[in-house]
Amino acid sequence: MSARTERTLTIPFGSRELRVRVDEPLSRYTTFRIGGPADYLVRASDRPTLEFALEWAEREGLPVTVIGGGSNLLIRDGGIRGLVIVFRAAGEALAGVLEVAPDDGATVVTLPATAPLSWVGHRTSELGLAGLEWAAGLPGVVGGAVVNNAGAHGGEIGAVLVDVELYDLEERRVVRWTRDVLAPRYRMTELKAQPRPRRYVVLAARVRLLAGDPVRLLRTAEEYARWRREHQPTGPCAGSVFTNPPGTYAGYLIERAGLKGFQIGRMRVSERHANFFLNLGGASAAEALALLEAVQRQVAERFGIVLQPEIEIIGEP
Ligand SMILES: Cc1cc2nc3c(=O)[nH]c(=O)nc-3n(C[C@H](O)[C@H](O)[C@H](O)COP(=O)(O)OP(=O)(O)OC[C@H]3O[C@@H](n4cnc5c(N)ncnc54)[C@H](O)[C@@H]3O)c2cc1C
């Protein structure tokens, strides 16, 4: 029998119901498998559910936090106050929904924020559209990738982005930000730079892709995905913990500082890739933060470089 009592509220909307989970552990929604409780949590895989959840939060006077795949987040043990919306969908459910339009020799594709990034990498390659092959094998969804300007193998979402469709929680309306306003740079955008609770929810992103040979694109996408399986650790983690400082790699510095395999509590620096930290099972955010700070301190002492987190650290201590 579960020690925890599952509590949900059911709120009717139209012919449907909004299921609101109460005191929901966020460790269930992050790839680190770490995170205290959300006061309220809604899983939304489509826009009507998202909009209704936002309306409900406004009615209840709750701050809103939107997350996607939870693969770039360290949520503290005290959890998140207000409503957390997990805005993601299965790729298969989206098979028919990619909007594709010709644009002066290229193709503009509208990607829903809920679309899994890896699925997008494979699907666009299959369609003979070049520019997102690097996304194959990456966890997370388009919403999170836009906020973080995710990228790999020399590509990044910002490089192909035309604009993003956002819901403005202050003005209660949909707005569009061009790529220039979003200002994507290395693992940073104007959305990621905003304080919380944030004003904007990513609804969709339009990307401009060039024509390519689907067989070659798919082969490249699959090679990238295989490379990940072979070179990155498996197990609960959040990818690279730190951004790479100019001219060097965070993983290289951590390894040179002798910290591969270094462990605090149930958190360990991966032996396979020193910029990945692994939750060995049941780790707390406090342990993850202690490891992060210890690694940061030791690398700074050894090389005079203060590593900056790439992951976002959110929630209450
Ligand atoms: C094994 C592993 C490997 C990885 N490798 C890479 C890599 O090679 N390159 C790379 O760039 N990243 C990598 N990552 C990190 C991560 O996968 C990406 O940054 C990913 O794009 C984050 O997406 P997400 O949906 O998980 O975002 P989340 O972690 O859920 O959220 C990230 C941020 O976006 C916000 N957010 C999410 N959705 C929305 C929305 N709809 N509206 C508004 N805000 C939103 C969240 O509040 C948060 O601020 C890796 C992670 C793992 C676990």
The ligand as a Gaussian input file, in Angstrom:
#p B3LYP/6-31G(d) Opt

LIG

0 1
 C       20.566000      12.834000     -20.751000
 C       20.380000      14.286000     -21.097000
 C       21.100000      14.837000     -22.143000
 C       20.934000      16.186000     -22.488000
 N       21.643000      16.690000     -23.528000
 C       21.453000      17.976000     -23.901000
 C       22.146000      18.514000     -25.035000
 O       22.917000      17.845000     -25.701000
 N       21.910000      19.807000     -25.357000
 C       21.041000      20.597000     -24.657000
 O       20.852000      21.755000     -25.025000
 N       20.391000      20.115000     -23.585000
 C       20.560000      18.837000     -23.193000
 N       19.893000      18.346000     -22.112000
 C       19.038000      19.256000     -21.335000
 C       17.582000      19.282000     -21.797000
 O       17.220000      18.042000     -22.357000
 C       17.269000      20.345000     -22.831000
 O       17.695000      21.611000     -22.420000
 C       15.760000      20.357000     -23.125000
 O       15.529000      21.118000     -24.258000
 C       14.931000      20.899000     -21.978000
 O       13.579000      20.643000     -22.303000
 P       12.511000      20.201000     -21.234000
 O       11.214000      20.099000     -21.936000
 O       12.950000      19.019000     -20.477000
 O       12.517000      21.485000     -20.309000
 P       12.251000      21.570000     -18.738000
 O       13.445000      21.041000     -18.019000
 O       10.925000      21.006000     -18.401000
 O       12.198000      23.134000     -18.577000
 C       13.306000      23.944000     -18.896000
 C       12.868000      25.401000     -18.760000
 O       11.855000      25.689000     -19.713000
 C       10.658000      26.128000     -19.063000
 N        9.556000      25.616000     -19.876000
 C        9.360000      24.360000     -20.329000
 N        8.274000      24.322000     -21.128000
 C        7.774000      25.586000     -21.165000
 C        6.671000      26.203000     -21.820000
 N        5.842000      25.529000     -22.630000
 N        6.469000      27.517000     -21.620000
 C        7.291000      28.245000     -20.827000
 N        8.350000      27.720000     -20.188000
 C        8.589000      26.403000     -20.363000
 C       10.742000      25.585000     -17.654000
 O       10.002000      26.353000     -16.747000
 C       12.241000      25.728000     -17.412000
 O       12.534000      27.065000     -17.150000
 C       20.039000      17.000000     -21.743000
 C       19.315000      16.438000     -20.683000
 C       19.472000      15.096000     -20.363000
 C       18.670000      14.510000     -19.239000

